[in-house]
Amino acid sequence: MFLQHRAARRGGLRALLGTAALWSALALAAGPTLAQTAEPSEKATYPSRVELHAIPSLTLSDSQFLKGEADAGKPVTVAGEFRVAQGDGKLPVAVLMHGSGGVGPNVEMWARLLNANGISTFTIDGFTGRGIVTTSANQAQLGRLNLIVDIYHSLEVLAKHPRVDPKRIVLIGFSRGGQAAFYASLERFHQLWNRSGIDFAGYIPFYADCSTRYIDDTKLVKRPIRLVHGEADDYNPLRTCAAHAERLKAAGADITLTTYPGAHHGFDIPIMDGPVVSAASQTVRNCRIEEREPGALVNAETNAPFSYQDACVQKGPNVGGDPAGRAASRVAVLDMVKAMIASPP
């Protein structure tokens, strides 16, 4: 049995890194919530320097990614915001990968908290350079695995930076970005796409979609994986990640699952408390997707190629943040990051 943690006494941990329209609605509804979010100290949350980096990458279909067909990809430049924490010399870094709504307020919250604790952050924007605002209502417009390519290319930038300790880089992803952070730990994907010469010290996927089984997906790089999930998540249900974590633990992975009772998707969003229904957002919560031969993703129920037009694809998951879960995760995840960078590989 893999190690599972239950955190926070009550849940309401809901939310999706949803559509741009949803973010706007959340901001209007939030009132003073942001100001009420506890920060270690105002001065500490500021980085000593902010840099904007161009990241050469590729736009690929999932099939092209899985077959390693770099020549078939369309070159694209995505962006990375590097916030150098206060401190001297080479510092640890947390790479932050956004979800289906792009870089949202939760990413900003985590950047501030990490910076305040002496950890630089590198936030990847995988959408703007591709002309995308959100994929929530149309997940088919960008292959789910594309963000992994962006993540690996960000390592190429960080590996050469004079203010980065390349042995102390942690990957944190949210929703679609959480899925990318989870599967970026596969040995196969590193061999296909990671040309940086370095690896992450650990992986922290938030409320990831774990519904897909890839060839050799129990063969992971030897790094800790710390899944974080809400127990009431009806966008990316806990059950799929729990089952996959069981498989990985049995295969020898260093993996834990921290869960929050009553929590929905996106529980860390800081500008809203309480659930709403994201009516247009697509969810594969009832799908089982398998790669049965290299590059071929199949709907396991129909044995046909998977499509977002399949009957298992639904809409209308719950969305919303929760103060108790958000506060608990800030403590727990910061401890996870500190443990990873304290004993780098």
N, C-alpha and C positions, 0 to 999 in steps of 0.2 A: 504494500500500500504506500503510495507516495505521501509525503508530508503535506498536510493541508492545514493552513491557519485560518481561523475565523476571527475577523477584526471588527471593531465597532459594535457597540451594544445594539444599536438599531440601524436599520438601513433606510433608506430613501435614496440609495445611491443609484441614481438613474441617469441616463442621458446618452446622447449620441454626439459625436463630433459632427454635427449635422450640417444642414444646408446653410448657405449664407443668410437666407431669409430668417432661418431659425435663430442664428446667432444674433441678428438684429432684434428679434423679438425678445430673446433672453436679456439682452442688454437693457432694453426699455423696461422690462419687468423687474430688473435686479434691484433698482433703488440703491441703497447704500451698502449692499452686500460686499463689494470689493473693499471698501474702506474698513469693513469690519473684519476682514480676513487678517489673522494675526501674522505678522512678519517678524523675523528675528530682530531687526532694527532697520530703520529706513535707509540709513547710510550704507549698511552692509549689503543691501540688495542691489546696489548699483555696481555694475562691472567697472573695472579700471579702463577698459577699452572695448569698443565695438567695431568689428570688421565685417564687411560684406564680401563673400567669396562666390565667384562663378564656379559651378561644378559641371564639367563636361559629362554628359550621360547619354542614355539612349532611351527611346520609346519603343517598346517591344510588345508583342502579344505574349500571353503566358506560354503558348507553345514554343515560340522562339526563345524565350528565357530558359525553359526547361531543356531545350536541345542545345543551348549554348550558341545560338546563331547570332553572334554579334554583328556580322556583316549585313544581316537582314533588318537590323534596327535603324530607326531614324535618329540621327544625332540631334541632341537637344541640350540646352544649357539651363540647369536649374540653379537655385540659389541657396546659400548657407549663411546664416547670421552667427558669427562667432563672438560671444561675449566672454572676454577674458576676465576672470574673477580677480579680485584684489589679492595681491600676493606676488612673490618674486619667483623667478626661474620657471622651470617646467611644471605645469599644473595638471591635475586630473581634469578630464572632460566628460560631460554627459552629452551624447548625441541624442537629440529629440526629434522624433518622426511623427508628424501630424496624422490625423485621420481623414475621413471623407469630406469634412468641411473645410479643409485647409488648416493653416496655423491659427488656432483659436485661443481663447483666453486661458484655458487650462495650461497650454504650453507656456504662455507668459508667466503664469503662476509658478510652474515648476522651475523655469529659468531663474526667477527671482530667488526662490528658496535655495536652489543649488548654488547660485552665485554668492548668496549670503553665508554659505558654509564652505567657501573657498574652492568651489568646483566650477570651472568654466563650462559654458554650454555652447553647443553648435546645433542650431535649429535649421533643419532642412525644409525648404519649401519646394515640394515636388510638383506643384500644380501650376503656379503662375507662369513659369517658363514654357509650359505646355498649353497655355491658353485655357486652363481649367479653373473654375471657381470652386465647384463642389462636384463630387461623384455620388452623393447620397441617393438621389432619385434615379440615377443612371450609372450603375457601377460598371457597365460594359464599356464605357468610354475610355477606360484605362485599365490595362492588365493588372491584376491584383499583385503580381510579383514585381512590377516595375520599380516600386519604392525600394526594393532590396538592391537593385542596381544603383540607385541614388545613394543608398546607405554605404555600399562598398566604395563608391567613388568619393564619398566624403572622407573615408579613411585615408585615401590618397592625399587629400589636402592636409589632413591633420598630421599624418606621418612626417611631413616635411616642416611643420610649423615649429619655430624655435621656442614657443611658449607652451608646448604640449608635451606631456609625458606619454609616449606612445604605448606604454605598458598599462596605463591607467585610464583607458577610455571605456565608458559604459554606454550601452545602447538602451534607450527608453522609447517605446512606441505606444501609440494610442489608437485603438479601434483598427481601422485599415492599416495604420502605421504600427499597431500592436501585432497584427498578423505578420507584417513585414519583419518586425523585430524578432518574433518567435521563429519564423522559418529562415531568417538570416543566420541562424545557428547551425544549419545543416552543412555537413562536410561537403556534400555534393555541390551545393550552391557556391561555397567558397572556392572550390576547385574550378568551377565554371567561370566565376565572375570577379572574385576578389584578387586584385593585382597590387594591393597596397603593401604587401609584405608584413602586415600586422593584423591582429584580431582584437575583438573587444574583450575586456576583462570580465564582462558579464552582460546578461540580457534581461530586461525587465519589460515584458509585454503587458499593457493594460487592456483589459476586456477585448482580447483578440478573437478573431474568427478562427476556430480550430476545426472546421468542418471538412477540410480537404486532407486526403492522405496522398503523399507523394512517394515515389520510388525511393527507397533507402532513407525514409524520413525518421528512422530511429538512430541513424548514425550522425551524431552531432560533434561539433568541436568540443573540446574538454574545458568547458566554461560553465559557471553556474547560470541557471535560468530561474527567474523568480516571477511566476505568473501572478497577476493581480486581477481579481474579478468580483463582480457583484452577483450575489446568489439569486437575485430576482431578474437578472438581465434577460430580456426577451428579444434583444437584437442579435447578440452573439451569446447564446445560452451557455451557462456554466458547464452543463453536462458534457458538451463536446470537448472542452478544454480539460475537464477532469478525466475523461476517458483517455485522451491523448497523453496526458501527464502520467497516467498509470502505465501506458505502454512504454513511455520513455524511461520512467523509473525502473521498470523491469529490465530495460536494456542497459541500465547502468548510468543513466544521466543524473547529474546533480540538479534536481529540479524540485521546487516547492510551489505550492498554490496557496495564496493568501486570499480569503474570501470575506465579503462583508454582508451580513444578514440583511435581507430586505432590500438589497442594493440593486439598482438598475444600471443600464449602460451609461458610461460617462460620468460616474459619480463624483469625479474631481472637478467638474466645471464650476468655477468660482462665482459666476454672475447670476446664478439661478438656484433656487431651492424648491424642490418639488417636481413631480412628473408632469409632462405633457406628452401627447401623442404626435410623433413625427409622421404625418399621414403619407407623405410621398416617398419616404425612405425605404429602400429595398433591403430585405434581410434574407439570408440563406439559412435561417434557423432550422428549417425542416429538410434541408438538403444534405445528402451524403455524396461527396465528390471524390473521385479516385483517379489517380494517374496510373493507368493500367499498362501503358507502354510509353516510352519517353515522349513527352510533349502532348499526350492525348489525355485530356481531362474528361471523365465520363460521369454522368449522373448514375449513381449506383442503383437507383430504383428502376430506371428505364433502360439502362445499358446503352444509352445514346449519348453523343457528345453533350457536355453540359452547356446550357445557355441560360441567360437571365430571363428568358421567356418561359422557362420550365415552370410547371405547376408548383414545385416546392418553394419557389421564390415568392415571398410575400411582402407586404408593406404594413406600415403603421406600428413600429415598435415604440415603446415608451422612452421618453427623453427627460432628463432633469438631474440637477445636482443635489447634494445633501451635505449639510454642515458637519454632522458627526462623522460620516464616512470620509469626507474630504480631509478633515483634521486628522483622523486616524491614519489615513494613507500617507499624509505628509510626514508623519513620524516614522511609519514602517518603511516606506520607500527610501527615505533619507538614510535610514539605518542600513538598508540593503546596499545602497550605493557606497556608503562608507566602508562596509565590509569588503566589497569587491575591490575597491581601490587601495585598501589597507594591505591586502595580500595578492598583488597582481601576479599573473602567471609568469 
